[in-house]
């Protein structure tokens, strides 16, 4: 077996992971150089947890991210939603979204804390190229549904 040396990809290499702007996926230029990677993080909390408990968990996880040198750009409380199947005997859960600009170590710590918490049912973290401006797709749908209900669509007047 022949061992070949491994060289890091150069900027001109076709094997480079850099995108068209010269930044790796998830990195962005803030004018002061390359920033930290961007993530979207969603976690589900038990349905019998109060809104105050969910807020406390949100504050706790935000604090962890900020202590480790990152920042939570946006937080959305999606409310209590029905689950497709039971998770630890729960049919519903509180959904919370974070848009995070932080090193991966910060999110690893948040996920570790979520695993230890009995209130958190599930979580997912996705690395993104850029954060969505304005409300998320789920919040836009909720607003659209409210508008339709206010206008009377979907209901028959007899």
Backbone bond lengths (Angstrom), bond angles and torsions (degrees), N, CA, C in turn:
res aa  C-N    CA-C-N  psi(-1)  N-CA   C-N-CA  omega(-1)  CA-C   N-CA-C  phi
1 X - - - 1.436 - - 1.532 107.77 -
2 X 1.320 115.31 131.57 1.449 120.98 -179.00 1.522 108.44 -100.08
3 X 1.320 116.08 130.46 1.462 120.49 177.75 1.511 108.44 -96.23
4 X 1.315 114.96 129.53 1.454 120.43 178.69 1.519 108.75 -105.63
5 X 1.326 117.07 144.37 1.469 118.70 178.25 1.523 110.60 -68.60
6 X 1.321 115.97 148.35 1.460 122.18 178.94 1.514 107.55 -107.79
7 X 1.327 116.19 120.73 1.451 121.82 179.18 1.512 109.42 -109.18
8 X 1.332 117.71 144.14 1.473 118.86 175.99 1.520 109.78 -66.16
9 X 1.341 118.11 147.61 1.466 119.26 -179.16 1.525 110.33 -66.97
10 X 1.320 115.47 137.25 1.461 119.71 177.95 1.522 109.19 -85.20
11 X 1.332 115.95 170.47 1.462 119.49 -179.10 1.519 111.59 -67.15
12 X 1.326 116.89 -25.39 1.458 120.46 -176.77 1.520 112.13 -95.29
13 X 1.315 116.95 -1.53 1.455 121.02 -178.40 1.517 110.66 -75.13
14 X 1.320 116.22 145.42 1.459 120.19 175.84 1.524 111.06 -74.38
15 X 1.334 117.04 -12.03 1.461 120.90 179.59 1.517 112.17 -88.18
16 X 1.312 117.08 -4.18 1.458 120.85 -178.47 1.516 110.05 -63.81
17 X 1.348 117.02 142.71 1.461 121.76 -179.19 1.518 112.06 -84.55
18 X 1.292 118.00 -0.19 1.450 119.94 -173.11 1.510 111.36 -72.61
19 X 1.314 115.49 143.55 1.461 121.59 -179.40 1.512 111.50 -81.00
20 X 1.321 116.36 -168.79 1.448 121.72 -175.52 1.522 112.35 -67.99
21 X 1.322 118.29 -24.62 1.457 120.95 -179.63 1.523 111.54 -89.03
22 X 1.324 118.26 -2.73 1.449 120.56 179.68 1.516 113.77 93.12
23 X 1.315 118.41 3.52 1.458 121.85 179.31 1.515 109.28 -110.80
24 X 1.313 115.99 147.48 1.457 120.11 175.30 1.525 108.55 -67.85
25 X 1.341 118.60 156.00 1.465 120.13 179.91 1.524 111.52 -55.28
26 X 1.328 116.15 132.16 1.454 121.08 179.27 1.513 114.10 92.97
27 X 1.334 117.71 -14.55 1.453 120.17 177.22 1.517 108.50 -93.44
28 X 1.320 116.83 149.23 1.450 119.81 178.58 1.515 109.95 -144.22
29 X 1.324 115.26 157.12 1.457 121.33 -177.00 1.520 108.90 -95.24
30 X 1.319 116.97 123.36 1.462 121.21 179.00 1.521 111.48 -101.60
31 X 1.321 117.23 8.12 1.448 120.67 -176.61 1.519 111.21 91.62
32 X 1.317 117.81 -18.82 1.461 122.88 179.54 1.526 110.30 -109.46
33 X 1.311 117.04 15.65 1.457 121.04 -176.96 1.516 109.80 113.65
34 X 1.304 116.04 -169.73 1.457 121.11 -177.23 1.518 109.68 -78.29
35 X 1.333 116.17 134.55 1.458 121.81 179.92 1.523 109.95 -93.29
36 X 1.304 115.12 -179.23 1.458 121.72 179.40 1.529 110.21 -73.68
37 X 1.320 117.43 162.95 1.464 119.87 178.03 1.530 112.00 -65.62
38 X 1.325 115.61 157.07 1.462 122.53 -178.64 1.529 109.40 -105.51
39 X 1.326 115.50 141.33 1.461 121.08 -179.27 1.516 110.15 -136.49
40 X 1.333 115.47 153.13 1.458 122.80 165.12 1.518 105.95 -113.80
41 X 1.322 116.22 131.48 1.457 121.21 -176.40 1.528 108.12 -130.33
42 X 1.317 116.58 126.00 1.468 122.12 178.40 1.526 107.71 -122.11
43 X 1.336 115.45 134.41 1.466 118.55 174.18 1.517 109.99 -131.52
44 X 1.331 115.00 149.03 1.459 123.37 -178.98 1.517 108.64 -110.05
45 X 1.329 115.48 133.78 1.457 122.34 -179.03 1.523 108.97 -116.49
46 X 1.327 116.98 149.53 1.470 122.00 -179.24 1.533 111.51 -50.26
47 X 1.326 115.81 147.24 1.468 120.68 -178.85 1.516 112.59 -68.95
48 X 1.328 117.97 -28.37 1.460 119.37 -178.32 1.526 112.81 -86.61
49 X 1.346 117.71 1.80 1.465 120.61 172.60 1.530 107.78 -74.92
50 X 1.320 116.47 139.39 1.461 119.97 -179.56 1.525 109.73 -75.40
51 X 1.326 115.57 165.18 1.455 120.77 178.11 1.526 110.09 -61.85
52 X 1.316 116.90 -34.13 1.463 120.86 178.44 1.524 110.90 -66.20
53 X 1.320 117.69 -40.13 1.465 120.63 177.98 1.521 111.00 -64.60
54 X 1.329 116.53 -39.38 1.466 120.23 178.16 1.528 109.90 -64.89
55 X 1.334 116.96 -40.72 1.470 121.05 177.07 1.524 110.85 -62.74
56 X 1.331 117.68 -39.94 1.463 121.10 178.92 1.527 111.06 -64.83
57 X 1.335 117.23 -42.01 1.465 120.38 176.42 1.523 110.73 -62.43
58 X 1.342 116.11 -42.61 1.458 121.02 178.87 1.525 110.21 -60.42
59 X 1.323 116.97 -44.55 1.466 120.89 178.81 1.527 111.21 -65.12
60 X 1.316 116.88 -38.60 1.466 121.25 179.58 1.530 110.20 -63.35
61 X 1.338 117.53 -47.56 1.462 121.06 -178.33 1.529 111.40 -68.47
62 X 1.331 117.00 -36.20 1.463 120.82 176.11 1.527 109.98 -63.73
63 X 1.332 117.03 -41.21 1.457 121.44 178.31 1.523 112.47 -61.66
64 X 1.324 116.65 -39.20 1.464 120.73 178.63 1.520 110.32 -63.03
65 X 1.330 116.46 -45.34 1.468 120.54 179.81 1.524 110.06 -61.04
66 X 1.324 116.97 -44.65 1.460 120.57 -177.82 1.526 112.15 -69.02
67 X 1.337 118.40 -34.83 1.464 121.48 177.32 1.523 111.36 -64.52
68 X 1.316 116.83 -30.44 1.456 120.72 -176.65 1.529 112.04 -94.83
69 X 1.328 117.38 15.81 1.457 120.43 171.77 1.512 115.77 92.44
70 X 1.310 118.91 11.08 1.448 121.36 179.24 1.512 111.14 -111.74
71 X 1.316 115.50 -174.31 1.462 118.88 175.29 1.521 109.69 -146.47
72 X 1.326 114.48 147.68 1.459 121.26 175.38 1.528 105.87 -93.92
73 X 1.323 115.82 112.51 1.462 121.38 -175.13 1.523 111.03 -74.64
74 X 1.332 116.69 -40.78 1.467 120.66 -177.33 1.521 109.02 -147.10
75 X 1.327 115.80 143.06 1.462 122.72 174.68 1.517 107.99 -127.43
76 X 1.325 116.71 131.74 1.468 121.20 176.36 1.517 109.24 -128.20
77 X 1.323 115.67 130.43 1.458 122.00 172.18 1.524 106.49 -95.49
78 X 1.323 117.02 113.94 1.465 120.56 -178.46 1.518 111.91 -87.39
79 X 1.308 118.20 -6.21 1.451 121.02 178.30 1.517 112.74 86.20
80 X 1.322 115.50 -167.70 1.466 121.84 -179.49 1.520 108.30 -89.54
81 X 1.321 116.04 124.07 1.465 122.75 -179.65 1.522 109.28 -123.75
82 X 1.313 115.62 152.98 1.460 120.50 175.36 1.524 109.56 -75.46
83 X 1.325 115.77 143.40 1.458 121.91 177.98 1.522 109.67 -95.22
84 X 1.304 116.72 153.29 1.466 121.31 178.95 1.519 111.45 -68.68
85 X 1.317 116.73 -31.65 1.457 122.17 178.24 1.519 108.70 -147.90
86 X 1.311 116.36 165.17 1.468 120.80 -176.01 1.522 110.66 -70.98
87 X 1.325 115.80 136.93 1.458 123.12 173.33 1.520 107.17 -121.63
88 X 1.306 117.28 113.90 1.463 121.74 -179.77 1.524 111.55 48.61
89 X 1.320 115.31 48.69 1.466 124.15 176.93 1.535 113.40 68.18
90 X 1.321 118.59 19.24 1.462 122.53 177.98 1.521 109.86 -111.82
91 X 1.327 115.80 133.21 1.466 121.21 176.90 1.524 112.02 -99.15
92 X 1.332 116.76 -15.57 1.464 122.60 179.13 1.521 108.53 -133.69
93 X 1.351 115.57 162.65 1.461 119.86 179.11 1.522 110.42 -155.70
94 X 1.336 115.86 153.56 1.462 122.49 171.11 1.527 107.04 -80.06
95 X 1.343 117.83 129.80 1.456 122.65 178.53 1.526 109.17 -106.60
96 X 1.348 116.90 136.35 1.460 122.27 177.76 1.523 109.11 -136.08
97 X 1.338 116.08 134.07 1.461 122.72 179.73 1.520 110.10 -112.98
98 X 1.335 116.45 136.85 1.464 123.56 170.83 1.512 108.43 -118.32
99 X 1.329 118.09 137.03 1.456 122.75 162.58 1.516 104.99 -102.18
100 X 1.329 117.08 118.84 1.452 121.69 -169.65 1.528 110.71 -120.79
101 X 1.327 115.73 138.28 1.463 124.15 172.64 1.521 105.59 -119.93
102 X 1.344 117.10 93.13 1.463 120.34 -170.85 1.529 110.17 -156.73
103 X 1.333 116.32 161.58 1.468 118.80 173.36 1.533 110.24 -68.83
104 X 1.315 115.41 157.74 1.470 119.30 -177.22 1.522 112.02 -63.04
105 X 1.321 117.65 -28.36 1.472 120.35 179.26 1.521 111.25 -61.82
106 X 1.334 117.14 -34.92 1.458 120.45 179.30 1.527 110.47 -64.91
107 X 1.317 116.69 -43.27 1.463 119.43 179.62 1.521 111.47 -71.32
108 X 1.315 117.18 -31.98 1.467 119.04 174.63 1.523 110.66 -61.18
109 X 1.328 116.62 -40.25 1.465 120.52 179.06 1.529 111.24 -68.71
110 X 1.336 117.25 -40.47 1.471 120.62 177.20 1.525 109.64 -60.38
111 X 1.332 116.65 -45.89 1.464 120.34 -179.85 1.530 110.91 -64.38
112 X 1.322 118.17 -35.91 1.465 120.95 177.45 1.527 110.24 -64.02
113 X 1.328 116.53 -43.40 1.470 120.89 178.50 1.531 110.64 -64.85
114 X 1.333 116.69 -36.15 1.469 119.74 178.63 1.523 111.21 -67.76
115 X 1.317 117.28 -36.21 1.464 119.93 176.90 1.529 110.88 -64.31
116 X 1.328 116.73 -33.96 1.467 121.07 -179.47 1.524 112.68 -77.30
117 X 1.328 117.19 -25.43 1.455 121.24 -176.70 1.534 110.29 -77.68
118 X 1.327 115.83 132.86 1.471 120.04 177.66 1.514 111.64 -77.61
119 X 1.330 117.58 -18.96 1.460 120.92 -178.71 1.517 112.97 -79.40
120 X 1.324 118.62 -25.94 1.467 121.80 -177.99 1.523 109.08 -85.56
121 X 1.336 115.53 122.92 1.461 120.89 -179.56 1.531 111.28 -86.67
122 X 1.320 117.03 -48.68 1.459 122.95 -178.27 1.509 109.54 -147.93
123 X 1.324 115.53 162.72 1.456 121.78 174.02 1.517 108.74 -152.70
124 X 1.315 115.88 158.26 1.460 121.30 174.76 1.519 107.91 -149.05
125 X 1.318 115.45 140.41 1.453 122.36 176.90 1.519 107.73 -124.15
126 X 1.332 116.11 130.43 1.453 121.82 -179.53 1.522 108.04 -126.14
127 X 1.318 117.06 131.03 1.460 121.03 175.94 1.523 108.01 -82.87
128 X 1.328 116.82 131.95 1.458 121.99 -176.96 1.528 109.72 -123.68
129 X 1.338 115.71 158.52 1.463 120.87 177.82 1.519 111.11 -75.64
130 X 1.323 116.67 -37.40 1.459 120.54 177.12 1.520 109.00 -153.94
131 X 1.328 115.33 153.88 1.460 119.92 178.96 1.518 109.79 -80.57
132 X 1.311 114.81 147.34 1.455 122.11 177.37 1.521 109.00 -73.87
133 X 1.319 116.80 131.46 1.459 121.21 177.96 1.527 109.48 -78.43
134 X 1.310 117.43 145.97 1.462 121.43 178.37 1.509 111.69 75.38
135 X 1.334 115.60 -163.82 1.467 119.18 -178.28 1.525 111.82 -71.03
136 X 1.314 116.04 154.42 1.464 121.24 178.85 1.522 109.96 -70.44
137 X 1.322 116.25 169.38 1.461 121.81 -178.31 1.528 111.31 -59.93
138 X 1.325 117.46 -37.69 1.459 120.40 -179.91 1.526 110.99 -65.18
139 X 1.322 117.25 -41.45 1.465 120.68 179.94 1.527 111.01 -69.70
140 X 1.328 117.65 -35.34 1.468 120.14 176.63 1.527 110.16 -63.92
141 X 1.337 117.08 -38.82 1.465 120.72 179.01 1.528 110.52 -64.90
142 X 1.327 116.94 -41.63 1.467 120.82 179.10 1.528 109.69 -61.67
143 X 1.340 116.87 -44.09 1.467 120.58 178.77 1.526 111.28 -63.40
144 X 1.334 116.91 -41.38 1.466 121.33 179.79 1.532 110.51 -64.22
145 X 1.341 116.34 -41.50 1.464 119.87 178.86 1.531 111.46 -64.56
146 X 1.335 116.81 -38.13 1.469 120.18 177.51 1.517 111.38 -63.87
147 X 1.336 116.53 -41.64 1.473 120.39 179.09 1.520 110.53 -61.53
148 X 1.320 116.83 -43.75 1.467 120.45 -179.59 1.527 110.92 -63.38
149 X 1.322 116.34 -40.62 1.463 119.67 179.32 1.526 110.40 -65.85
150 X 1.334 117.01 -38.07 1.466 120.67 178.90 1.527 111.65 -66.04
151 X 1.337 116.80 -34.35 1.464 120.43 -179.90 1.522 112.08 -81.64
152 X 1.329 117.42 -11.08 1.450 120.40 176.86 1.513 114.61 93.17
153 X 1.328 118.30 7.63 1.452 120.00 178.48 1.515 109.75 -71.74
154 X 1.323 115.80 143.71 1.438 120.94 178.88 1.520 113.72 89.92
155 X 1.311 117.79 -5.90 1.446 120.73 178.54 1.531 108.89 -121.61
156 X 1.294 116.62 136.59 1.466 120.28 179.21 1.509 110.43 -93.40
157 X 1.290 114.72 130.70 1.478 119.57 174.98 1.520 107.04 -92.92
158 X 1.308 117.43 129.35 1.479 120.56 -179.09 1.480 110.93 -110.38
